[in-house]
Amino acid sequence: MYYAELSQMEAKEFAERQLKCPQCGFPLGFAFSDCAGHLKLKCRKCKSISVLNFAYFRRQRGVRRRIT
Ligand SMILES: [Zn+2]
């Protein structure tokens, strides 16, 4: 329980990015901005297995977003 609470506290400092299935757009979960590497996820909706690279998600931070 302690580690679960600690992890949640740490995660508040990071930007959250929603991971979506590249095939159908179904939400698969969330990635935080400190995530690195690749994750293999199976979509519950279309049953396709996708490999996602966190490097493509961590750059999009809410605080840096600029409207031009
Ligand atoms: Zn899908």
N, CA, C, O and the ligand as a Tripos MOL2 file, in Angstrom:
@<TRIPOS>MOLECULE
protein
  273   271    69     0     0
PROTEIN
NO_CHARGES

@<TRIPOS>ATOM
      1 N           0.8310   -1.2130    0.0000 N.3       1 MET1
      2 CA          0.0000    0.0000    0.0000 C.3       1 MET1
      3 C           0.8590    1.2540    0.0000 C.2       1 MET1
      4 O           0.5470    2.2310   -0.6810 O.2       1 MET1
      5 N           1.9330    1.2220    0.7600 N.am      2 TYR2
      6 CA          2.7840    2.3980    0.8560 C.3       2 TYR2
      7 C           3.3660    2.7890   -0.5010 C.2       2 TYR2
      8 O           3.3700    3.9630   -0.8710 O.2       2 TYR2
      9 N           3.8470    1.8150   -1.2210 N.am      3 TYR3
     10 CA          4.4470    2.1080   -2.5250 C.3       3 TYR3
     11 C           3.4160    2.6000   -3.5290 C.2       3 TYR3
     12 O           3.7230    3.3960   -4.4170 O.2       3 TYR3
     13 N           2.2140    2.1250   -3.3790 N.am      4 ALA4
     14 CA          1.1450    2.5790   -4.2700 C.3       4 ALA4
     15 C           0.8550    4.0540   -4.0450 C.2       4 ALA4
     16 O           0.6580    4.8040   -5.0010 O.2       4 ALA4
     17 N           0.8260    4.4730   -2.7880 N.am      5 GLU5
     18 CA          0.5630    5.8760   -2.4690 C.3       5 GLU5
     19 C           1.7190    6.7750   -2.8930 C.2       5 GLU5
     20 O           1.5160    7.8830   -3.3900 O.2       5 GLU5
     21 N           2.9320    6.2750   -2.6860 N.am      6 LEU6
     22 CA          4.1200    7.0340   -3.0600 C.3       6 LEU6
     23 C           4.1760    7.2340   -4.5740 C.2       6 LEU6
     24 O           4.5010    8.3210   -5.0500 O.2       6 LEU6
     25 N           3.8650    6.2090   -5.3050 N.am      7 SER7
     26 CA          3.8650    6.2950   -6.7660 C.3       7 SER7
     27 C           2.8540    7.3220   -7.2470 C.2       7 SER7
     28 O           3.1040    8.0600   -8.2000 O.2       7 SER7
     29 N           1.7170    7.3590   -6.5790 N.am      8 GLN8
     30 CA          0.6710    8.2890   -6.9750 C.3       8 GLN8
     31 C           1.0960    9.7300   -6.6930 C.2       8 GLN8
     32 O           0.8070   10.6290   -7.4830 O.2       8 GLN8
     33 N           1.7740    9.9480   -5.5820 N.am      9 MET9
     34 CA          2.2620   11.2810   -5.2420 C.3       9 MET9
     35 C           3.3050   11.7590   -6.2500 C.2       9 MET9
     36 O           3.2890   12.9140   -6.6740 O.2       9 MET9
     37 N           4.1970   10.8700   -6.6230 N.am     10 GLU10
     38 CA          5.2350   11.2140   -7.5970 C.3      10 GLU10
     39 C           4.6370   11.5570   -8.9540 C.2      10 GLU10
     40 O           5.0970   12.4660   -9.6450 O.2      10 GLU10
     41 N           3.6270   10.8250   -9.3080 N.am     11 ALA11
     42 CA          3.0190   10.9890  -10.6310 C.3      11 ALA11
     43 C           2.3430   12.3430  -10.8030 C.2      11 ALA11
     44 O           2.1340   12.7900  -11.9310 O.2      11 ALA11
     45 N           2.0000   13.0000   -9.7010 N.am     12 LYS12
     46 CA          1.3270   14.2940   -9.7870 C.3      12 LYS12
     47 C           2.2210   15.3590  -10.4160 C.2      12 LYS12
     48 O           1.7320   16.3480  -10.9630 O.2      12 LYS12
     49 N           3.5300   15.1490  -10.3360 N.am     13 GLU13
     50 CA          4.4590   16.1270  -10.8900 C.3      13 GLU13
     51 C           4.6310   15.9960  -12.3910 C.2      13 GLU13
     52 O           5.1730   16.8870  -13.0450 O.2      13 GLU13
     53 N           4.1690   14.8860  -12.9270 N.am     14 PHE14
     54 CA          4.3870   14.6400  -14.3480 C.3      14 PHE14
     55 C           3.1400   14.9190  -15.1770 C.2      14 PHE14
     56 O           2.0090   14.8510  -14.6960 O.2      14 PHE14
     57 N           3.3900   15.2280  -16.4130 N.am     15 ALA15
     58 CA          2.2950   15.4150  -17.3380 C.3      15 ALA15
     59 C           1.7430   14.0500  -17.7290 C.2      15 ALA15
     60 O           2.4880   13.0830  -17.8920 O.2      15 ALA15
     61 N           0.4480   13.9920  -17.8720 N.am     16 GLU16
     62 CA         -0.2060   12.7480  -18.2060 C.3      16 GLU16
     63 C          -0.5800   12.7380  -19.6870 C.2      16 GLU16
     64 O          -1.0820   13.7240  -20.2260 O.2      16 GLU16
     65 N          -0.3260   11.6180  -20.3160 N.am     17 ARG17
     66 CA         -0.7070   11.4940  -21.7200 C.3      17 ARG17
     67 C          -1.5590   10.2470  -21.8680 C.2      17 ARG17
     68 O          -1.2100    9.1760  -21.3710 O.2      17 ARG17
     69 N          -2.6520   10.3960  -22.5390 N.am     18 GLN18
     70 CA         -3.4960    9.2360  -22.7520 C.3      18 GLN18
     71 C          -2.9690    8.4160  -23.9210 C.2      18 GLN18
     72 O          -2.6260    8.9530  -24.9750 O.2      18 GLN18
     73 N          -2.9130    7.1230  -23.7160 N.am     19 LEU19
     74 CA         -2.4740    6.2210  -24.7750 C.3      19 LEU19
     75 C          -3.7090    5.6510  -25.4520 C.2      19 LEU19
     76 O          -4.6090    5.1160  -24.8040 O.2      19 LEU19
     77 N          -3.7260    5.7790  -26.7600 N.am     20 LYS20
     78 CA         -4.8780    5.2780  -27.4980 C.3      20 LYS20
     79 C          -4.4480    4.2450  -28.5130 C.2      20 LYS20
     80 O          -3.3390    4.2910  -29.0450 O.2      20 LYS20
     81 N          -5.3310    3.3280  -28.7690 N.am     21 CYS21
     82 CA         -5.0680    2.2950  -29.7650 C.3      21 CYS21
     83 C          -4.8920    2.9380  -31.1270 C.2      21 CYS21
     84 O          -5.7700    3.6800  -31.5680 O.2      21 CYS21
     85 N          -3.7690    2.6730  -31.8150 N.am     22 PRO22
     86 CA         -3.5580    3.2770  -33.1310 C.3      22 PRO22
     87 C          -4.5300    2.7530  -34.1800 C.2      22 PRO22
     88 O          -4.7170    3.3740  -35.2260 O.2      22 PRO22
     89 N          -5.1360    1.6270  -33.9040 N.am     23 GLN23
     90 CA         -6.0460    1.0040  -34.8640 C.3      23 GLN23
     91 C          -7.4640    1.5710  -34.7810 C.2      23 GLN23
     92 O          -8.0850    1.8710  -35.8010 O.2      23 GLN23
     93 N          -7.9670    1.7130  -33.5470 N.am     24 CYS24
     94 CA         -9.3690    2.1190  -33.4080 C.3      24 CYS24
     95 C          -9.5700    3.3190  -32.4900 C.2      24 CYS24
     96 O         -10.6860    3.8270  -32.3840 O.2      24 CYS24
     97 N          -8.5040    3.7890  -31.8180 N.am     25 GLY25
     98 CA         -8.6250    4.9660  -30.9690 C.3      25 GLY25
     99 C          -9.1550    4.6880  -29.5810 C.2      25 GLY25
    100 O          -9.4060    5.6180  -28.8150 O.2      25 GLY25
    101 N          -9.3280    3.4310  -29.2460 N.am     26 PHE26
    102 CA         -9.8180    3.0670  -27.9180 C.3      26 PHE26
    103 C          -8.7580    3.4120  -26.8620 C.2      26 PHE26
    104 O          -7.5900    3.0710  -27.0460 O.2      26 PHE26
    105 N          -9.1330    4.0790  -25.7610 N.am     27 PRO27
    106 CA         -8.1450    4.4300  -24.7330 C.3      27 PRO27
    107 C          -7.5730    3.2000  -24.0310 C.2      27 PRO27
    108 O          -8.3110    2.3760  -23.4910 O.2      27 PRO27
    109 N          -6.2640    3.0940  -24.0490 N.am     28 LEU28
    110 CA         -5.6040    1.9120  -23.4760 C.3      28 LEU28
    111 C          -5.0540    2.1740  -22.0850 C.2      28 LEU28
    112 O          -4.8580    1.2390  -21.3090 O.2      28 LEU28
    113 N          -4.8030    3.4320  -21.7630 N.am     29 GLY29
    114 CA         -4.2460    3.7360  -20.4470 C.3      29 GLY29
    115 C          -3.5820    5.0960  -20.4850 C.2      29 GLY29
    116 O          -3.8010    5.8900  -21.4000 O.2      29 GLY29
    117 N          -2.7560    5.3540  -19.4630 N.am     30 PHE30
    118 CA         -2.0860    6.6410  -19.3730 C.3      30 PHE30
    119 C          -0.5800    6.4530  -19.2200 C.2      30 PHE30
    120 O          -0.1090    5.5050  -18.5900 O.2      30 PHE30
    121 N           0.1480    7.3720  -19.8080 N.am     31 ALA31
    122 CA          1.6020    7.3710  -19.6640 C.3      31 ALA31
    123 C           2.0040    8.6940  -19.0480 C.2      31 ALA31
    124 O           1.4230    9.7310  -19.3670 O.2      31 ALA31
    125 N           2.9820    8.6700  -18.1770 N.am     32 PHE32
    126 CA          3.4830    9.9080  -17.5850 C.3      32 PHE32
    127 C           4.7240   10.3780  -18.3290 C.2      32 PHE32
    128 O           5.3640    9.6220  -19.0610 O.2      32 PHE32
    129 N           5.0420   11.6470  -18.1200 N.am     33 SER33
    130 CA          6.1030   12.2640  -18.9120 C.3      33 SER33
    131 C           7.4870   11.6830  -18.6270 C.2      33 SER33
    132 O           8.4180   11.9180  -19.3980 O.2      33 SER33
    133 N           7.6400   10.9300  -17.5400 N.am     34 ASP34
    134 CA          8.9450   10.3430  -17.2640 C.3      34 ASP34
    135 C           9.0540    8.9220  -17.8170 C.2      34 ASP34
    136 O          10.0640    8.2470  -17.6140 O.2      34 ASP34
    137 N           8.0410    8.4840  -18.4960 N.am     35 CYS35
    138 CA          8.0780    7.1440  -19.0800 C.3      35 CYS35
    139 C           9.0890    7.0950  -20.2200 C.2      35 CYS35
    140 O           9.2420    8.0550  -20.9750 O.2      35 CYS35
    141 N           9.7580    5.9880  -20.3260 N.am     36 ALA36
    142 CA         10.7290    5.8080  -21.3960 C.3      36 ALA36
    143 C          10.6280    4.3820  -21.9250 C.2      36 ALA36
    144 O          10.1760    3.4700  -21.2320 O.2      36 ALA36
    145 N          11.0540    4.2200  -23.1490 N.am     37 GLY37
    146 CA         11.0530    2.8840  -23.7210 C.3      37 GLY37
    147 C           9.7520    2.5500  -24.4250 C.2      37 GLY37
    148 O           8.9660    3.4260  -24.7830 O.2      37 GLY37
    149 N           9.5550    1.2780  -24.6090 N.am     38 HIS38
    150 CA          8.3920    0.8230  -25.3580 C.3      38 HIS38
    151 C           7.4660   -0.0170  -24.4980 C.2      38 HIS38
    152 O           7.8920   -0.6850  -23.5560 O.2      38 HIS38
    153 N           6.2180    0.0340  -24.8390 N.am     39 LEU39
    154 CA          5.2150   -0.7370  -24.1160 C.3      39 LEU39
    155 C           4.3540   -1.4970  -25.1240 C.2      39 LEU39
    156 O           3.9760   -0.9650  -26.1670 O.2      39 LEU39
    157 N           4.0600   -2.7210  -24.7960 N.am     40 LYS40
    158 CA          3.2120   -3.5360  -25.6610 C.3      40 LYS40
    159 C           1.8410   -3.6300  -25.0120 C.2      40 LYS40
    160 O           1.7060   -4.0760  -23.8730 O.2      40 LYS40
    161 N           0.8420   -3.2100  -25.7440 N.am     41 LEU41
    162 CA         -0.5000   -3.2050  -25.2060 C.3      41 LEU41
    163 C          -1.4640   -3.9340  -26.1350 C.2      41 LEU41
    164 O          -1.3720   -3.8510  -27.3590 O.2      41 LEU41
    165 N          -2.3760   -4.6400  -25.5170 N.am     42 LYS42
    166 CA         -3.4080   -5.2930  -26.3080 C.3      42 LYS42
    167 C          -4.6970   -4.5220  -26.1480 C.2      42 LYS42
    168 O          -5.1560   -4.2670  -25.0340 O.2      42 LYS42
    169 N          -5.2670   -4.1570  -27.2660 N.am     43 CYS43
    170 CA         -6.5060   -3.3890  -27.2450 C.3      43 CYS43
    171 C          -7.6660   -4.2960  -26.8630 C.2      43 CYS43
    172 O          -7.8320   -5.3890  -27.4040 O.2      43 CYS43
    173 N          -8.4660   -3.8100  -25.9120 N.am     44 ARG44
    174 CA         -9.6040   -4.6120  -25.4490 C.3      44 ARG44
    175 C         -10.7600   -4.5610  -26.4420 C.2      44 ARG44
    176 O         -11.6570   -5.4040  -26.4180 O.2      44 ARG44
    177 N         -10.7200   -3.5660  -27.3060 N.am     45 LYS45
    178 CA        -11.8370   -3.4010  -28.2250 C.3      45 LYS45
    179 C         -11.6360   -4.1600  -29.5340 C.2      45 LYS45
    180 O         -12.4730   -4.9680  -29.9370 O.2      45 LYS45
    181 N         -10.4900   -3.8780  -30.1980 N.am     46 CYS46
    182 CA        -10.2880   -4.5120  -31.5070 C.3      46 CYS46
    183 C          -9.3000   -5.6750  -31.4390 C.2      46 CYS46
    184 O          -9.0120   -6.2990  -32.4600 O.2      46 CYS46
    185 N          -8.7810   -5.9720  -30.2500 N.am     47 LYS47
    186 CA         -7.9120   -7.1270  -29.9820 C.3      47 LYS47
    187 C          -6.5580   -7.0620  -30.6950 C.2      47 LYS47
    188 O          -5.8440   -8.0620  -30.7570 O.2      47 LYS47
    189 N          -6.2080   -5.9100  -31.2250 N.am     48 SER48
    190 CA         -4.9090   -5.7970  -31.8790 C.3      48 SER48
    191 C          -3.8290   -5.4760  -30.8480 C.2      48 SER48
    192 O          -4.0850   -4.7720  -29.8710 O.2      48 SER48
    193 N          -2.6450   -5.9850  -31.0650 N.am     49 ILE49
    194 CA         -1.5300   -5.7320  -30.1550 C.3      49 ILE49
    195 C          -0.6850   -4.6160  -30.7380 C.2      49 ILE49
    196 O          -0.2000   -4.7160  -31.8650 O.2      49 ILE49
    197 N          -0.5090   -3.5480  -29.9660 N.am     50 SER50
    198 CA          0.2380   -2.3890  -30.4280 C.3      50 SER50
    199 C           1.4760   -2.1770  -29.5830 C.2      50 SER50
    200 O           1.4510   -2.3680  -28.3670 O.2      50 SER50
    201 N           2.5470   -1.7880  -30.2230 N.am     51 VAL51
    202 CA          3.7660   -1.4080  -29.5120 C.3      51 VAL51
    203 C           3.8500    0.1080  -29.5620 C.2      51 VAL51
    204 O           3.8990    0.7050  -30.6370 O.2      51 VAL51
    205 N           3.8670    0.7230  -28.3820 N.am     52 LEU52
    206 CA          3.9100    2.1780  -28.3090 C.3      52 LEU52
    207 C           5.2500    2.6290  -27.7480 C.2      52 LEU52
    208 O           5.7570    2.0640  -26.7790 O.2      52 LEU52
    209 N           5.8090    3.6460  -28.3680 N.am     53 ASN53
    210 CA          7.0590    4.2340  -27.9020 C.3      53 ASN53
    211 C           6.7310    5.4770  -27.0730 C.2      53 ASN53
    212 O           6.1460    6.4320  -27.5850 O.2      53 ASN53
    213 N           7.1030    5.4620  -25.8120 N.am     54 PHE54
    214 CA          6.7700    6.5770  -24.9290 C.3      54 PHE54
    215 C           7.4090    7.8860  -25.3650 C.2      54 PHE54
    216 O           6.9080    8.9570  -25.0230 O.2      54 PHE54
    217 N           8.4850    7.8240  -26.0980 N.am     55 ALA55
    218 CA          9.1700    9.0320  -26.5480 C.3      55 ALA55
    219 C           8.2370    9.9270  -27.3630 C.2      55 ALA55
    220 O           8.4160   11.1440  -27.4090 O.2      55 ALA55
    221 N           7.2430    9.3150  -28.0030 N.am     56 TYR56
    222 CA          6.3160   10.1050  -28.8100 C.3      56 TYR56
    223 C           5.2500   10.7760  -27.9610 C.2      56 TYR56
    224 O           4.5460   11.6690  -28.4320 O.2      56 TYR56
    225 N           5.1300   10.3430  -26.7020 N.am     57 PHE57
    226 CA          4.0740   10.8880  -25.8540 C.3      57 PHE57
    227 C           4.6100   11.9100  -24.8470 C.2      57 PHE57
    228 O           3.9090   12.8530  -24.4800 O.2      57 PHE57
    229 N           5.8470   11.7200  -24.4080 N.am     58 ARG58
    230 CA          6.3450   12.5350  -23.3060 C.3      58 ARG58
    231 C           6.6460   13.9780  -23.6980 C.2      58 ARG58
    232 O           6.7580   14.8390  -22.8250 O.2      58 ARG58
    233 N           6.7790   14.2590  -24.9950 N.am     59 ARG59
    234 CA          7.1090   15.6170  -25.4180 C.3      59 ARG59
    235 C           5.9290   16.5680  -25.2880 C.2      59 ARG59
    236 O           6.1070   17.7750  -25.1260 O.2      59 ARG59
    237 N           4.7140   16.0120  -25.3620 N.am     60 GLN60
    238 CA          3.5300   16.8540  -25.3750 C.3      60 GLN60
    239 C           3.1080   17.1990  -23.9550 C.2      60 GLN60
    240 O           2.1970   16.5810  -23.4050 O.2      60 GLN60
    241 N           3.7630   18.1750  -23.3690 N.am     61 ARG61
    242 CA          3.4300   18.5660  -22.0010 C.3      61 ARG61
    243 C           2.4930   19.7530  -22.0050 C.2      61 ARG61
    244 O           2.6570   20.6980  -22.7780 O.2      61 ARG61
    245 N           1.5130   19.6870  -21.1300 N.am     62 GLY62
    246 CA          0.4800   20.7240  -21.0690 C.3      62 GLY62
    247 C           1.0330   22.1050  -20.8070 C.2      62 GLY62
    248 O           0.5540   23.0860  -21.3760 O.2      62 GLY62
    249 N           2.0510   22.1960  -19.9380 N.am     63 VAL63
    250 CA          2.5710   23.5150  -19.5740 C.3      63 VAL63
    251 C           3.3210   24.1830  -20.7260 C.2      63 VAL63
    252 O           3.4530   25.4070  -20.7600 O.2      63 VAL63
    253 N           3.8030   23.3850  -21.6590 N.am     64 ARG64
    254 CA          4.5820   23.9480  -22.7630 C.3      64 ARG64
    255 C           3.7350   24.2170  -24.0090 C.2      64 ARG64
    256 O           4.2070   24.7660  -25.0040 O.2      64 ARG64
    257 N           2.4890   23.8170  -23.9150 N.am     65 ARG65
    258 CA          1.6310   23.9630  -25.0950 C.3      65 ARG65
    259 C           1.4310   25.4430  -25.4240 C.2      65 ARG65
    260 O           1.1110   26.2520  -24.5530 O.2      65 ARG65
    261 N           1.6210   25.7660  -26.6660 N.am     66 ARG66
    262 CA          1.4920   27.1460  -27.1070 C.3      66 ARG66
    263 C           0.4950   27.2270  -28.2600 C.2      66 ARG66
    264 O           0.5230   26.4130  -29.1830 O.2      66 ARG66
    265 N          -0.3580   28.1950  -28.1900 N.am     67 ILE67
    266 CA         -1.3080   28.3860  -29.2830 C.3      67 ILE67
    267 C          -0.7750   29.4770  -30.1930 C.2      67 ILE67
    268 O          -0.6080   30.6230  -29.7740 O.2      67 ILE67
    269 N          -0.5120   29.1190  -31.4270 N.am     68 THR68
    270 CA          0.0400   30.1080  -32.3600 C.3      68 THR68
    271 C          -0.9240   30.4020  -33.4990 C.2      68 THR68
    272 O          -0.6170   31.2110  -34.3750 O.2      68 THR68
    273 ZN         -8.1150   -1.0170  -30.9160 Zn       69 ZN69
@<TRIPOS>BOND
     1     1     2 1
     2     2     3 1
     3     3     4 2
     4     3     5 am
     5     5     6 1
     6     6     7 1
     7     7     8 2
     8     7     9 am
     9     9    10 1
    10    10    11 1
    11    11    12 2
    12    11    13 am
    13    13    14 1
    14    14    15 1
    15    15    16 2
    16    15    17 am
    17    17    18 1
    18    18    19 1
    19    19    20 2
    20    19    21 am
    21    21    22 1
    22    22    23 1
    23    23    24 2
    24    23    25 am
    25    25    26 1
    26    26    27 1
    27    27    28 2
    28    27    29 am
    29    29    30 1
    30    30    31 1
    31    31    32 2
    32    31    33 am
    33    33    34 1
    34    34    35 1
    35    35    36 2
    36    35    37 am
    37    37    38 1
    38    38    39 1
    39    39    40 2
    40    39    41 am
    41    41    42 1
    42    42    43 1
    43    43    44 2
    44    43    45 am
    45    45    46 1
    46    46    47 1
    47    47    48 2
    48    47    49 am
    49    49    50 1
    50    50    51 1
    51    51    52 2
    52    51    53 am
    53    53    54 1
    54    54    55 1
    55    55    56 2
    56    55    57 am
    57    57    58 1
    58    58    59 1
    59    59    60 2
    60    59    61 am
    61    61    62 1
    62    62    63 1
    63    63    64 2
    64    63    65 am
    65    65    66 1
    66    66    67 1
    67    67    68 2
    68    67    69 am
    69    69    70 1
    70    70    71 1
    71    71    72 2
    72    71    73 am
    73    73    74 1
    74    74    75 1
    75    75    76 2
    76    75    77 am
    77    77    78 1
    78    78    79 1
    79    79    80 2
    80    79    81 am
    81    81    82 1
    82    82    83 1
    83    83    84 2
    84    83    85 am
    85    85    86 1
    86    86    87 1
    87    87    88 2
    88    87    89 am
    89    89    90 1
    90    90    91 1
    91    91    92 2
    92    91    93 am
    93    93    94 1
    94    94    95 1
    95    95    96 2
    96    95    97 am
    97    97    98 1
    98    98    99 1
    99    99   100 2
   100    99   101 am
   101   101   102 1
   102   102   103 1
   103   103   104 2
   104   103   105 am
   105   105   106 1
   106   106   107 1
   107   107   108 2
   108   107   109 am
   109   109   110 1
   110   110   111 1
   111   111   112 2
   112   111   113 am
   113   113   114 1
   114   114   115 1
   115   115   116 2
   116   115   117 am
   117   117   118 1
   118   118   119 1
   119   119   120 2
   120   119   121 am
   121   121   122 1
   122   122   123 1
   123   123   124 2
   124   123   125 am
   125   125   126 1
   126   126   127 1
   127   127   128 2
   128   127   129 am
   129   129   130 1
   130   130   131 1
   131   131   132 2
   132   131   133 am
   133   133   134 1
   134   134   135 1
   135   135   136 2
   136   135   137 am
   137   137   138 1
   138   138   139 1
   139   139   140 2
   140   139   141 am
   141   141   142 1
   142   142   143 1
   143   143   144 2
   144   143   145 am
   145   145   146 1
   146   146   147 1
   147   147   148 2
   148   147   149 am
   149   149   150 1
   150   150   151 1
   151   151   152 2
   152   151   153 am
   153   153   154 1
   154   154   155 1
   155   155   156 2
   156   155   157 am
   157   157   158 1
   158   158   159 1
   159   159   160 2
   160   159   161 am
   161   161   162 1
   162   162   163 1
   163   163   164 2
   164   163   165 am
   165   165   166 1
   166   166   167 1
   167   167   168 2
   168   167   169 am
   169   169   170 1
   170   170   171 1
   171   171   172 2
   172   171   173 am
   173   173   174 1
   174   174   175 1
   175   175   176 2
   176   175   177 am
   177   177   178 1
   178   178   179 1
   179   179   180 2
   180   179   181 am
   181   181   182 1
   182   182   183 1
   183   183   184 2
   184   183   185 am
   185   185   186 1
   186   186   187 1
   187   187   188 2
   188   187   189 am
   189   189   190 1
   190   190   191 1
   191   191   192 2
   192   191   193 am
   193   193   194 1
   194   194   195 1
   195   195   196 2
   196   195   197 am
   197   197   198 1
   198   198   199 1
   199   199   200 2
   200   199   201 am
   201   201   202 1
   202   202   203 1
   203   203   204 2
   204   203   205 am
   205   205   206 1
   206   206   207 1
   207   207   208 2
   208   207   209 am
   209   209   210 1
   210   210   211 1
   211   211   212 2
   212   211   213 am
   213   213   214 1
   214   214   215 1
   215   215   216 2
   216   215   217 am
   217   217   218 1
   218   218   219 1
   219   219   220 2
   220   219   221 am
   221   221   222 1
   222   222   223 1
   223   223   224 2
   224   223   225 am
   225   225   226 1
   226   226   227 1
   227   227   228 2
   228   227   229 am
   229   229   230 1
   230   230   231 1
   231   231   232 2
   232   231   233 am
   233   233   234 1
   234   234   235 1
   235   235   236 2
   236   235   237 am
   237   237   238 1
   238   238   239 1
   239   239   240 2
   240   239   241 am
   241   241   242 1
   242   242   243 1
   243   243   244 2
   244   243   245 am
   245   245   246 1
   246   246   247 1
   247   247   248 2
   248   247   249 am
   249   249   250 1
   250   250   251 1
   251   251   252 2
   252   251   253 am
   253   253   254 1
   254   254   255 1
   255   255   256 2
   256   255   257 am
   257   257   258 1
   258   258   259 1
   259   259   260 2
   260   259   261 am
   261   261   262 1
   262   262   263 1
   263   263   264 2
   264   263   265 am
   265   265   266 1
   266   266   267 1
   267   267   268 2
   268   267   269 am
   269   269   270 1
   270   270   271 1
   271   271   272 2
@<TRIPOS>SUBSTRUCTURE
     1 MET1         2 RESIDUE 1 A MET
     2 TYR2         6 RESIDUE 1 A TYR
     3 TYR3        10 RESIDUE 1 A TYR
     4 ALA4        14 RESIDUE 1 A ALA
     5 GLU5        18 RESIDUE 1 A GLU
     6 LEU6        22 RESIDUE 1 A LEU
     7 SER7        26 RESIDUE 1 A SER
     8 GLN8        30 RESIDUE 1 A GLN
     9 MET9        34 RESIDUE 1 A MET
    10 GLU10       38 RESIDUE 1 A GLU
    11 ALA11       42 RESIDUE 1 A ALA
    12 LYS12       46 RESIDUE 1 A LYS
    13 GLU13       50 RESIDUE 1 A GLU
    14 PHE14       54 RESIDUE 1 A PHE
    15 ALA15       58 RESIDUE 1 A ALA
    16 GLU16       62 RESIDUE 1 A GLU
    17 ARG17       66 RESIDUE 1 A ARG
    18 GLN18       70 RESIDUE 1 A GLN
    19 LEU19       74 RESIDUE 1 A LEU
    20 LYS20       78 RESIDUE 1 A LYS
    21 CYS21       82 RESIDUE 1 A CYS
    22 PRO22       86 RESIDUE 1 A PRO
    23 GLN23       90 RESIDUE 1 A GLN
    24 CYS24       94 RESIDUE 1 A CYS
    25 GLY25       98 RESIDUE 1 A GLY
    26 PHE26      102 RESIDUE 1 A PHE
    27 PRO27      106 RESIDUE 1 A PRO
    28 LEU28      110 RESIDUE 1 A LEU
    29 GLY29      114 RESIDUE 1 A GLY
    30 PHE30      118 RESIDUE 1 A PHE
    31 ALA31      122 RESIDUE 1 A ALA
    32 PHE32      126 RESIDUE 1 A PHE
    33 SER33      130 RESIDUE 1 A SER
    34 ASP34      134 RESIDUE 1 A ASP
    35 CYS35      138 RESIDUE 1 A CYS
    36 ALA36      142 RESIDUE 1 A ALA
    37 GLY37      146 RESIDUE 1 A GLY
    38 HIS38      150 RESIDUE 1 A HIS
    39 LEU39      154 RESIDUE 1 A LEU
    40 LYS40      158 RESIDUE 1 A LYS
    41 LEU41      162 RESIDUE 1 A LEU
    42 LYS42      166 RESIDUE 1 A LYS
    43 CYS43      170 RESIDUE 1 A CYS
    44 ARG44      174 RESIDUE 1 A ARG
    45 LYS45      178 RESIDUE 1 A LYS
    46 CYS46      182 RESIDUE 1 A CYS
    47 LYS47      186 RESIDUE 1 A LYS
    48 SER48      190 RESIDUE 1 A SER
    49 ILE49      194 RESIDUE 1 A ILE
    50 SER50      198 RESIDUE 1 A SER
    51 VAL51      202 RESIDUE 1 A VAL
    52 LEU52      206 RESIDUE 1 A LEU
    53 ASN53      210 RESIDUE 1 A ASN
    54 PHE54      214 RESIDUE 1 A PHE
    55 ALA55      218 RESIDUE 1 A ALA
    56 TYR56      222 RESIDUE 1 A TYR
    57 PHE57      226 RESIDUE 1 A PHE
    58 ARG58      230 RESIDUE 1 A ARG
    59 ARG59      234 RESIDUE 1 A ARG
    60 GLN60      238 RESIDUE 1 A GLN
    61 ARG61      242 RESIDUE 1 A ARG
    62 GLY62      246 RESIDUE 1 A GLY
    63 VAL63      250 RESIDUE 1 A VAL
    64 ARG64      254 RESIDUE 1 A ARG
    65 ARG65      258 RESIDUE 1 A ARG
    66 ARG66      262 RESIDUE 1 A ARG
    67 ILE67      266 RESIDUE 1 A ILE
    68 THR68      270 RESIDUE 1 A THR
    69 ZN69       273 GROUP 0 **** ****
